[in-house]
Amino acid sequence: MKKLYLILFLYLISFINTEAQWFTQQSGTTNVLYDIEFINDRTGWCSGDGGYIIKTTNGGENWLRQGFGITFEPLFGIHPVDSNVVYAAGFYRTLVKTTNGGKDWMKVESGMQGDGNYTCVFFIDENKGWMGNFDSPDYGIRRTTNGGQTVHASPYNSFPADLFFKDEQNGIGVGGLSNIYHTSNGGINWSSYSIIQTGDFYKLSFINNNTGFTASHKAVYKTTNFGNSWDSVGYIPAFVYSVSFSDDKVGYAGTAYAILKTTTGGRDWSFQIATGVVYNIHSKGKDLIWTCGNAGRIWHTTNGGMSFINNISTTIPDEFELFQNYPNPFNNKTIIKLEIIKMGNYEMEIFNIAGKKIETIFNGDLNTGQYQIIYDAKELSSGNYFYRFSGNNISETKKLILIK
């Protein structure tokens, strides 16, 4: 088994784009972090071992611990309903809740060893919610309609690792042995079926009320009718713990070793960065992504992990200059250098020959100095394009030629 993992790891390394722009964020712990969820591009929560709950209000630049001492059980799932109401669930049927954004947390349900463990949590509003339950005698789902004051069991011989409800009645879960679970009466009754005979599903990702994705190390599956049917759309060459899609083309997978990305709806995957185990991925659009995993790691990108801008010298240049890319013409990758004389916010954009913006390579603050961008145009077809660098009342455009 160790030899197999090593082979998979070396296979993934062969896809490395060393310029992928991912940053680590300081979680304040080395505990395993199991779930990370955001309500907008600034505010989110993360949960993990030891009852660890953290919150950010600035996109993860700072994470602050909340609910210390409310529980010390591992919290496998966290779900913010809105900016005030958040639930987290985990070991021994532990369910904790805040109604003021995390200033105060309360334990609304807890059990003892043998009572079962909550594997995931999903609330449609402050009162109605569902938890996946692992352990006899109530394998299956437990649900509440009053914020956890009373909890009812919907037992069956399996359990979901993740849940999604599009309304109060209709929900989907995924779990081990590639099982799909479905309810149309608010979780009172569930039907289940397996897509394939091997492989486990850990996460669901719905981009709207009908279209969603899930994945194992065998394949990526997509539904366009809220789980009534699923189609295999691609293959991931790794053990997949999490998957998140921002639209029907762009998605990310967290594996036992790395983050992978697709821009083809799951058909093809490219290596982004080696991370260790990634238990959950949360995307707010195709470029703004957070992940969490073992050893307290939180990884973050603001540009979809694409081309990175490197500071190659801190020497202050005499004037601003945007250099011609090289090589030019080029095949897929080219280097763009620039010199900045004034600190500020800058942006690098790509346009087609008609002047339509294709993508933003970089948008952020830069100090004075010399920089280098390695631009990867693998998603573009052959042709003439323009790159424009602008900011601080300066703007310059140059032409690049892509030949494949």
C-alpha positions as CSV (number, residue, x, y, z in Angstrom):
1,M,0.0,0.0,0.0
2,K,2.8,2.4,0.8
3,K,4.4,1.6,-2.5
4,L,1.1,2.4,-4.3
5,Y,0.8,5.8,-2.5
6,L,4.4,6.7,-3.5
7,I,3.7,5.8,-7.1
8,L,0.5,8.0,-7.0
9,F,2.4,10.9,-5.4
10,L,5.2,10.7,-8.0
11,Y,2.6,10.6,-10.7
12,L,1.0,13.8,-9.3
13,I,4.3,15.5,-9.0
14,S,4.7,15.1,-12.8
15,F,1.8,17.6,-13.2
16,I,3.4,20.3,-11.0
17,N,3.1,23.9,-12.0
18,T,5.6,25.4,-9.5
19,E,4.1,28.8,-10.2
20,A,0.6,28.0,-8.9
21,Q,-0.4,30.8,-6.5
22,W,-1.5,29.2,-3.3
23,F,-0.8,30.7,0.2
24,T,-0.9,29.1,3.6
25,Q,-3.0,30.8,6.3
26,Q,-2.3,30.6,10.0
27,S,-5.0,28.6,11.7
28,G,-3.4,28.7,15.2
29,T,-3.4,25.0,15.6
30,T,-1.8,21.8,14.4
31,N,-5.0,19.9,14.9
32,V,-6.6,18.2,11.9
33,L,-9.2,20.6,10.3
34,Y,-12.1,18.8,8.7
35,D,-14.4,21.4,7.3
36,I,-14.3,25.0,6.1
37,E,-17.3,27.1,4.9
38,F,-17.7,30.8,3.9
39,I,-20.9,32.9,3.6
40,N,-19.1,35.5,1.4
41,D,-15.6,36.4,0.3
42,R,-14.6,37.6,3.7
43,T,-16.4,35.7,6.4
44,G,-16.0,32.0,7.1
45,W,-15.6,29.3,9.8
46,C,-13.5,26.2,10.1
47,S,-13.7,23.2,12.5
48,G,-11.6,20.3,13.5
49,D,-10.1,18.0,16.2
50,G,-10.5,19.0,19.9
51,G,-13.7,20.9,19.3
52,Y,-11.6,23.5,17.5
53,I,-13.6,26.3,15.8
54,I,-12.1,29.4,14.1
55,K,-13.6,32.3,12.3
56,T,-12.3,34.9,9.8
57,T,-13.9,38.2,8.8
58,N,-11.0,39.2,6.4
59,G,-10.8,36.3,4.0
60,G,-8.4,34.3,6.2
61,E,-5.7,36.9,6.8
62,N,-6.6,36.3,10.5
63,W,-8.4,33.4,12.1
64,L,-9.7,33.8,15.6
65,R,-10.7,30.9,17.9
66,Q,-14.3,30.7,19.1
67,G,-16.2,28.5,21.5
68,F,-13.2,27.4,23.5
69,G,-14.3,24.7,26.0
70,I,-17.8,24.2,24.7
71,T,-16.7,20.8,23.5
72,F,-13.4,18.9,23.1
73,E,-14.8,16.3,20.7
74,P,-13.7,16.3,17.0
75,L,-16.1,18.4,14.9
76,F,-16.3,16.9,11.4
77,G,-18.7,19.4,9.9
78,I,-19.6,23.1,10.2
79,H,-22.4,24.9,8.5
80,P,-23.1,28.6,8.6
81,V,-26.8,29.4,7.9
82,D,-26.0,33.2,7.8
83,S,-23.7,35.7,9.5
84,N,-25.2,34.9,12.9
85,V,-26.4,31.3,13.0
86,V,-23.7,28.5,12.6
87,Y,-23.9,24.8,13.5
88,A,-21.0,22.3,14.0
89,A,-21.3,18.6,14.6
90,G,-19.0,15.7,15.4
91,F,-18.1,12.9,17.8
92,Y,-20.7,11.3,20.2
93,R,-23.6,13.2,18.5
94,T,-22.1,16.5,19.5
95,L,-24.0,19.4,18.0
96,V,-23.0,23.0,18.9
97,K,-24.5,26.3,17.8
98,T,-24.1,30.0,17.8
99,T,-26.8,32.7,17.1
100,N,-24.5,35.7,17.2
101,G,-21.8,35.0,14.7
102,G,-19.7,32.9,17.1
103,K,-19.4,35.4,20.0
104,D,-21.2,32.7,22.2
105,W,-21.5,29.0,21.5
106,M,-23.9,26.5,23.1
107,K,-24.0,22.7,23.1
108,V,-27.4,21.7,22.0
109,E,-26.8,17.9,21.8
110,S,-24.2,15.5,23.1
111,G,-23.9,11.8,23.9
112,M,-21.5,9.3,25.1
113,Q,-19.3,6.6,23.6
114,G,-21.5,4.2,21.6
115,D,-24.2,6.7,21.0
116,G,-23.0,7.5,17.5
117,N,-20.9,10.1,15.7
118,Y,-22.1,12.9,13.5
119,T,-20.2,12.8,10.2
120,C,-21.7,16.0,8.6
121,V,-24.3,18.7,9.2
122,F,-26.5,20.8,7.0
123,F,-29.2,23.4,8.1
124,I,-31.6,25.0,5.6
125,D,-32.5,27.7,8.2
126,E,-32.0,28.3,11.9
127,N,-34.4,25.5,12.9
128,K,-34.4,22.8,10.3
129,G,-31.3,20.6,9.9
130,W,-29.9,17.2,9.3
131,M,-26.8,15.3,10.5
132,G,-25.2,12.1,9.1
133,N,-25.0,9.5,11.9
134,F,-22.4,6.8,12.1
135,D,-22.7,4.0,14.6
136,S,-25.4,1.5,15.6
137,P,-28.3,1.3,16.3
138,D,-29.2,4.4,14.2
139,Y,-26.9,4.5,11.2
140,G,-28.4,7.0,8.8
141,I,-29.7,10.5,9.3
142,R,-30.8,12.4,12.3
143,R,-33.0,15.6,11.8
144,T,-34.3,18.5,13.8
145,T,-37.0,21.1,13.1
146,N,-36.4,23.2,16.2
147,G,-32.7,24.0,16.2
148,G,-31.6,20.7,17.9
149,Q,-33.9,20.9,20.9
150,T,-35.4,17.6,19.7
151,V,-33.7,15.2,17.3
152,H,-35.4,12.4,15.3
153,A,-33.7,9.4,13.7
154,S,-34.2,8.1,10.2
155,P,-32.2,4.9,10.5
156,Y,-30.9,2.7,7.7
157,N,-27.8,0.5,7.2
158,S,-25.5,3.2,6.0
159,F,-24.7,6.9,6.5
160,P,-23.8,10.0,4.5
161,A,-20.4,11.7,4.7
162,D,-21.9,14.9,3.2
163,L,-25.3,16.4,2.7
164,F,-27.0,19.0,0.6
165,F,-30.6,20.2,0.7
166,K,-32.1,22.5,-2.0
167,D,-35.2,23.1,0.1
168,E,-37.0,21.8,3.2
169,Q,-38.1,18.6,1.4
170,N,-35.4,17.6,-1.1
171,G,-31.9,16.5,0.0
172,I,-29.0,14.4,-1.2
173,G,-26.2,12.7,0.6
174,V,-23.1,10.8,-0.5
175,G,-21.1,8.1,1.4
176,G,-18.9,5.0,1.4
177,L,-19.1,2.4,-1.4
178,S,-20.1,5.2,-3.8
179,N,-23.5,5.4,-2.2
180,I,-26.0,8.2,-3.2
181,Y,-28.8,9.0,-0.7
182,H,-32.0,10.9,-1.6
183,T,-35.0,12.2,0.2
184,S,-38.1,14.1,-1.0
185,N,-39.9,14.4,2.3
186,G,-37.6,16.3,4.5
187,G,-35.3,13.4,5.5
188,I,-38.0,11.2,7.1
189,N,-37.4,8.5,4.5
190,W,-34.3,8.0,2.3
191,S,-33.6,5.9,-0.8
192,S,-30.1,4.9,-1.7
193,Y,-28.1,3.3,-4.5
194,S,-24.5,2.8,-5.5
195,I,-23.0,4.3,-8.7
196,I,-20.0,1.9,-8.8
197,Q,-18.8,-1.1,-6.8
198,T,-15.6,0.4,-5.4
199,G,-14.6,3.9,-4.2
200,D,-15.9,6.2,-1.5
201,F,-17.6,9.5,-1.8
202,Y,-16.8,12.1,0.9
203,K,-18.1,15.4,-0.5
204,L,-20.9,16.9,-2.6
205,S,-20.6,20.1,-4.6
206,F,-23.8,21.7,-6.1
207,I,-23.5,24.8,-8.3
208,N,-27.3,25.3,-8.4
209,N,-30.4,23.4,-7.3
210,N,-30.0,20.8,-10.0
211,T,-26.3,20.5,-11.0
212,G,-23.8,18.9,-8.7
213,F,-20.6,16.8,-8.6
214,T,-19.0,14.2,-6.4
215,A,-15.8,12.2,-6.8
216,S,-13.7,9.2,-5.6
217,H,-10.3,8.0,-6.7
218,K,-12.0,6.1,-9.5
219,A,-14.1,8.8,-11.2
220,V,-15.8,12.2,-11.1
221,Y,-19.6,12.1,-11.4
222,K,-22.1,14.8,-12.4
223,T,-25.8,15.2,-12.0
224,T,-28.0,17.8,-13.8
225,N,-31.3,16.6,-12.3
226,F,-30.6,16.7,-8.5
227,G,-29.3,13.2,-8.2
228,N,-31.9,11.3,-10.2
229,S,-29.1,10.2,-12.4
230,W,-25.3,10.6,-12.5
231,D,-22.8,10.4,-15.3
232,S,-19.1,9.8,-15.2
233,V,-17.3,12.8,-16.6
234,G,-13.6,12.1,-15.7
235,Y,-11.0,10.4,-13.7
236,I,-8.8,11.7,-10.8
237,P,-5.5,9.8,-10.3
238,A,-5.5,10.1,-6.5
239,F,-7.4,9.4,-3.3
240,V,-10.1,12.1,-3.2
241,Y,-11.3,13.5,0.1
242,S,-13.1,16.6,-1.2
243,V,-14.3,18.3,-4.4
244,S,-15.7,21.7,-5.1
245,F,-17.0,23.2,-8.3
246,S,-17.7,26.9,-8.9
247,D,-19.5,26.3,-12.3
248,D,-19.9,23.4,-14.7
249,K,-16.3,23.7,-15.9
250,V,-14.0,24.9,-13.1
251,G,-13.5,22.7,-10.0
252,Y,-11.0,21.6,-7.4
253,A,-10.2,18.3,-5.8
254,G,-8.5,17.8,-2.4
255,T,-6.5,14.6,-2.3
256,A,-4.3,12.7,0.1
257,Y,-1.3,14.7,-1.1
258,A,-2.3,17.7,-3.2
259,I,-4.9,20.1,-4.7
260,L,-5.9,19.4,-8.3
261,K,-7.9,21.6,-10.7
262,T,-10.1,21.1,-13.7
263,T,-11.3,23.6,-16.3
264,T,-13.1,21.0,-18.4
265,G,-15.9,20.0,-16.0
266,G,-13.9,17.1,-14.4
267,R,-12.6,15.5,-17.6
268,D,-9.0,16.6,-17.2
269,W,-7.1,17.5,-14.0
270,S,-3.9,19.4,-13.4
271,F,-1.7,19.5,-10.3
272,Q,-1.8,22.8,-8.3
273,I,0.2,22.3,-5.2
274,A,1.4,19.6,-2.7
275,T,-0.4,20.1,0.6
276,G,-0.8,16.9,2.6
277,V,-4.4,15.6,3.1
278,V,-7.1,18.1,2.1
279,Y,-10.4,17.3,3.8
280,N,-12.5,20.1,2.5
281,I,-12.5,22.7,-0.2
282,H,-14.7,25.8,-0.4
283,S,-14.9,28.0,-3.4
284,K,-16.5,31.4,-3.8
285,G,-16.4,31.6,-7.6
286,K,-13.7,30.1,-9.8
287,D,-10.8,32.0,-8.4
288,L,-11.4,32.4,-4.6
289,I,-10.7,29.1,-2.9
290,W,-10.0,27.9,0.7
291,T,-9.0,24.4,1.7
292,C,-8.3,22.8,5.1
293,G,-6.6,19.5,6.1
294,N,-4.2,17.8,8.4
295,A,-1.7,19.5,10.7
296,G,-4.0,22.6,10.9
297,R,-3.3,23.6,7.3
298,I,-5.4,26.1,5.5
299,W,-4.5,26.9,1.9
300,H,-5.9,29.8,-0.1
301,T,-5.8,31.3,-3.6
302,T,-7.3,34.5,-5.0
303,N,-6.7,33.8,-8.6
304,G,-7.6,30.2,-9.0
305,G,-4.0,29.0,-8.4
306,M,-3.0,30.4,-11.8
307,S,0.2,32.1,-12.9
308,F,2.3,33.5,-10.0
309,I,4.0,36.8,-9.9
310,N,7.5,36.6,-8.4
311,N,9.6,39.4,-7.0
312,I,13.1,39.0,-8.6
313,S,14.7,42.1,-7.3
314,T,14.0,44.8,-4.7
315,T,16.3,47.3,-6.4
316,I,14.3,50.5,-7.1
317,P,14.2,51.0,-10.9
318,D,14.5,54.4,-12.6
319,E,11.1,54.2,-14.2
320,F,8.2,52.0,-14.8
321,E,8.6,49.5,-17.6
322,L,6.6,46.6,-19.0
323,F,8.9,44.3,-21.0
324,Q,8.0,42.3,-24.1
325,N,7.2,38.7,-23.1
326,Y,9.7,35.9,-24.1
327,P,9.7,33.7,-25.9
328,N,7.3,35.3,-28.3
329,P,5.8,33.6,-30.2
330,F,5.4,30.9,-27.5
331,N,3.7,27.5,-26.9
332,N,1.6,27.5,-23.7
333,K,4.1,29.3,-21.3
334,T,5.9,32.6,-21.6
335,I,7.7,35.0,-19.2
336,I,6.6,38.6,-18.7
337,K,8.9,41.0,-16.7
338,L,8.1,44.4,-15.3
339,E,9.6,47.1,-13.1
340,I,7.6,49.2,-10.6
341,I,8.8,52.5,-9.1
342,K,5.8,53.1,-6.9
343,M,4.1,50.8,-4.4
344,G,0.4,50.2,-5.0
345,N,-2.4,48.1,-6.4
346,Y,-1.8,46.7,-9.9
347,E,-3.5,44.4,-12.4
348,M,-2.4,42.2,-15.3
349,E,-5.0,41.3,-17.8
350,I,-5.2,39.3,-21.1
351,F,-7.3,40.4,-24.1
352,N,-8.1,38.8,-27.4
353,I,-7.5,40.5,-30.8
354,A,-11.1,42.0,-30.6
355,G,-10.3,43.7,-27.3
356,K,-12.4,41.4,-25.1
357,K,-10.8,40.5,-21.7
358,I,-10.0,36.8,-21.5
359,E,-8.7,36.7,-17.9
360,T,-7.0,38.5,-15.1
361,I,-3.6,37.1,-14.3
362,F,-2.9,39.2,-11.3
363,N,-4.7,41.8,-9.1
364,G,-3.1,42.9,-5.9
365,D,-0.6,45.1,-4.0
366,L,3.0,45.2,-5.2
367,N,6.1,47.0,-3.7
368,T,8.7,48.7,-5.7
369,G,11.1,46.4,-7.5
370,Q,11.4,44.0,-10.4
371,Y,8.9,41.2,-11.1
372,Q,8.4,38.2,-13.3
373,I,5.2,36.4,-14.3
374,I,5.2,33.0,-15.9
375,Y,1.9,33.0,-17.8
376,D,0.3,29.7,-18.8
377,A,-2.0,30.0,-21.8
378,K,-2.8,26.3,-22.1
379,E,-6.6,27.1,-22.1
380,L,-6.3,29.5,-25.1
381,S,-6.2,28.6,-28.8
382,S,-3.4,29.8,-31.1
383,G,-3.6,33.5,-32.1
384,N,-2.7,37.0,-31.3
385,Y,-3.4,38.4,-27.8
386,F,-2.6,41.5,-25.7
387,Y,-1.4,41.8,-22.1
388,R,-2.1,45.0,-20.2
389,F,-0.5,46.0,-16.9
390,S,-2.1,48.9,-15.1
391,G,-2.4,50.6,-11.7
392,N,-1.3,53.8,-9.9
393,N,-2.2,56.0,-12.9
394,I,-0.1,54.0,-15.3
395,S,-1.1,51.5,-18.1
396,E,0.8,49.8,-20.8
397,T,-0.2,47.1,-23.3
398,K,1.9,44.7,-25.4
399,K,1.2,42.0,-27.9
400,L,1.9,38.3,-27.5
401,I,1.6,35.5,-30.0
402,L,0.5,32.0,-29.1
403,I,1.3,29.1,-31.4
404,K,0.3,25.5,-30.6
